[in-house]
Amino acid sequence: MSSSDVDEPRYLRIQRILETQILEGKLPAGSQIPGERILAQQFGVSQMTVNRAIHELVRKGRLTRRSGAGTFVTDAVEPVRVHGVVLVVPYAEHPQADTYLQEPFRAVRSVAQARGLTLQVVQADVCEYRQTAEKHAQGALLFIAPPLEAQDTLASLWKQGVRFVVMGASYQANLFPCVDSDNFGGARRAVEYLLSLGHRSIAYVNGWQGSTNCADRLRGYQHAMDKWGVTVRPEWIVQAGSDSHLAVEARQQLTDLLIRTERVTAVFTAGYYLALETLASLRSLGLRVPEDISIISFDDPSSAAHLNPPLSAVRQPLYEMGQRAMVLLLDLLTSPNPDALRQTFYLPTELVIRESCTRQG
């Protein structure tokens, strides 16, 4: 069972799919695209919806209409004149093997190869962003999951004319282009699901506090609880201190919540690794999932379905995020008005219900 947290207009979905096919070379420059009636049948939508999607691609210069002949891919999608794409990622031991980064990397690599662009991965902290931008002035920069503190530095780079896209993070003000999943909506939906099952004492295990994603997920948790009229106790919010493990203080706080007489009945975690840590704590206390405690997590790697019990989770569109970020980046590099693309694109998440949650009472 799954449901979208963000309703994407159908014409935008079709526009995105056609644009991705163009960028990946599946619809090469000069080729004719299928007629609107055929596309409408293919996508299961009205011809009017297809017409609007094509109109937007014509406006963007991706397609051109030839009277009496049809609609064709323009030559405007020839490779941009940059040396390659530079992915600026946080420091990690093996960034390309990271559970979160694997799918976006795969998507970015696919689009880059189709466009004849090289791909380079650079690890950098916020204090190194400016130096990185200067060193790779001839590259197309894609910042992956920069922290909250990066906003001012990135805004400054943008004002100075550095063109880039942020993927996997977003900020309250549209100061530069971002592509992110709907972390707020995903968290809200997960917590509302627990509330619909009768849970009212719900703990939230937050990840790294410097993450924009975790900040949005915390807001989603608080919004859902407030909407359902549940007052959040301060001790229910556990600050793990990391996206990968529970700090000693956080583990003790969670243990206290689980062993008290009026213990929490459900736990929502900000990430998959935090869910694993929480599950380990539950087992060490002799608590069963979901009979004693329900648990749901953000992020849904393939292994989540094979846990005992299979874990309910919020699934991010990670591959699609990489595709959209690359489409936006290439649009940006060929746009006469880059500021027109200075906005945040939120992609819908899915709530995947498995066996780790049960009705309370």
C-alpha positions, 0 to 999 in steps of 0.5 A: 500500500502506498500513497503520494504526499504531493499531487503532481499535475499530470502534464508536469509528469508527462513533461518531465518524462519526455524531457528525461528521454530527450536528455538521456538520448532516447529522443535524440535531436531532430527526431519526431515525437509520437503524436498527441493522441498516441502519447495520450493513450500511452500515458493514460491521460487526455489529449489536452493534458499531453498538449499542455506538456508539449506546449511547455517543452516548446516554450522551453526550447526542447521541442519545436512544432513544424506545421503539417509535419509534427513535433520534433526534438530541437537542436537546443539539447546538444551537450552544454559547453562545460567540462563535466558535472561535479558532484559536491558531497559531504565527507563520507568514507565511501560516498558513492556506496552510501545507501542514500546517494546510490540512486541519485548517483546512478541517475546523474551518471545516466544523464551525464553519459547520454550528454557526453559529460564527465562526472567527478565526485568532490567531497567538501565541507561548507567552508570549502564550497567557495574554493571548490566552485573556483577550482571547478569553474568550467564544471556544472556544480551539483551540491548534494545534501548541503546542511542548514548552515550552507544557505548563506554561502550558497546564496552568496555564490549564486549572487556572484554568478556561480550556477549550480543546483542543490539536490537533497536539501531545501531552504525556506527562501528560494535563493537558488535552485533546489530539488528535494523530496517532500520531507515535511509531507512524508513525515506528516503522513507517517505520523498521521498513519500512526495516529490513525491506528490509535497511537497518541504517545509517539516518540520521534528519533531525529537525525543530525540537527544540521540537516535540512531534511531532518528539520523538515521531518521534525516539522512534519511530526509536530504538525501531524501531532498538533493537527490531531490535538496531541500535545508533544512532550519534550522528552518524546523528541530524541535528538540522535546527534547523527543520521547513522547511530544513537548517541549515548544520551539519546539511547538512554532517553529512548530507553527511558521512554520505553521502560516507563509505566506509561511508555510510548506506544510508537516510534517514528525515526528520521532515517533507516539506520536510526530505525535499526538502532531503535529496533536493537534497543527494543530487542535488548529490552525484550519488547516486541514489534509491533505487539508492544511497540510500533515503528515506522521510518523515513527511507526505504532501502530494499533491506527494509522489506526483509527485516523481522518484521518488515519495516513500514517506511517513507520511500523517497524518489531518489533516482528521480531526484537525480534525474530532475536535478540534472534536467534543472542543471542543464536548463540552468546552464543554457538559460538566458535568465538563470534567476527564473529557475531559482525555485525549489522542486519538491518530489512526492514521497510514498508511505509503504505500509508493512508489518511493523505497525499495529493498531493501539488498544 
